[in-house]
């Protein structure tokens, strides 16, 4: 949800600017300029805020170390030991 939140905020801001431009009766070119500027600015701010929130408030998952490659001989020895323990 937080990944898409900046998109929703950008769209809402663009809609508000569009409604204001219609009420003020701006020309089409000025309205488009305002809407494009709003979309770009809010998108960039949204990405920066999202990264700030994710970096500071979400804990990073602990990275699990991958086991080293085990040769077939070692795997056979391990499986034989496990069989002996089961018996």
N, C-alpha and C positions, 0 to 999 in steps of 0.2 A: 504494500500500500504506500509506504513512504517513498518508494522508487517512482511512483507515478504522481505523487502529490504536487510536484512542481509543474507538471503539465496541466493539471486541473486549475491551479492558481493562475497560470499564464492564460488559459482560455477564459476564465472568469474576468481577469483584468482586461483582456481584449474586448470582451462583450461590454463591459462598463464603459470603456473608451468609445466604443462604437455607439452606444446609446447617447453618451454625452455629445458626440459629434453630430448626431442626428438632431438632438434637441437644440444645439447651438446653430444649426444649419450651416455647418462648414461645407466647403466644396469637397467634391469627391477625392481630389488629389491630396488635399490636406488631411482628410479623414484616413485615407490609406496610409499616408506617411505616419500619422499618429499611431495607428494600429500596428504597423510593422515595427515601429520603435518600441511600442509597449511589449509586443511579443518577444523581441530580442532581449530587451532589458530584463523582463520578468523571467525569461528562460534562464539567462545567465545567473541572475540572483538566486533562482530556485535551485540550480545545480550546486552553487556554492553553499547555500544553506543546507541542502540535503547532505552534501559531503561532510559539512561541519557536524551535523547531528549524528550521522552514522559514525564518524570518527570518535566523537566524544561521549555518546550515550549508549551505543551498542557495543557489547563486549565482543572482542574478536574470538572466534572459535580457536581452540587450541589446535595447533597443527600436530597431527600424529605422525611420528616418524615411520617411514616404511621399512619393513624388515629387509635386511640384506638378502641378496640372492643366495639361496641354499642349493648346494649341489645335490645331485640325485643320490649319491652315496650317503650324505648326511641325512637326507630325507628318509632313506631306508632305515638308517640306524634309529632315527627318532620314532618312526612308525613301529619298528620292532620293540623298542622300549615301551611304547604305549600298549602294544599287544601283551607284553609280559605283565604289565601292571593290571590289565583287565582280567588276566587269567588268575 
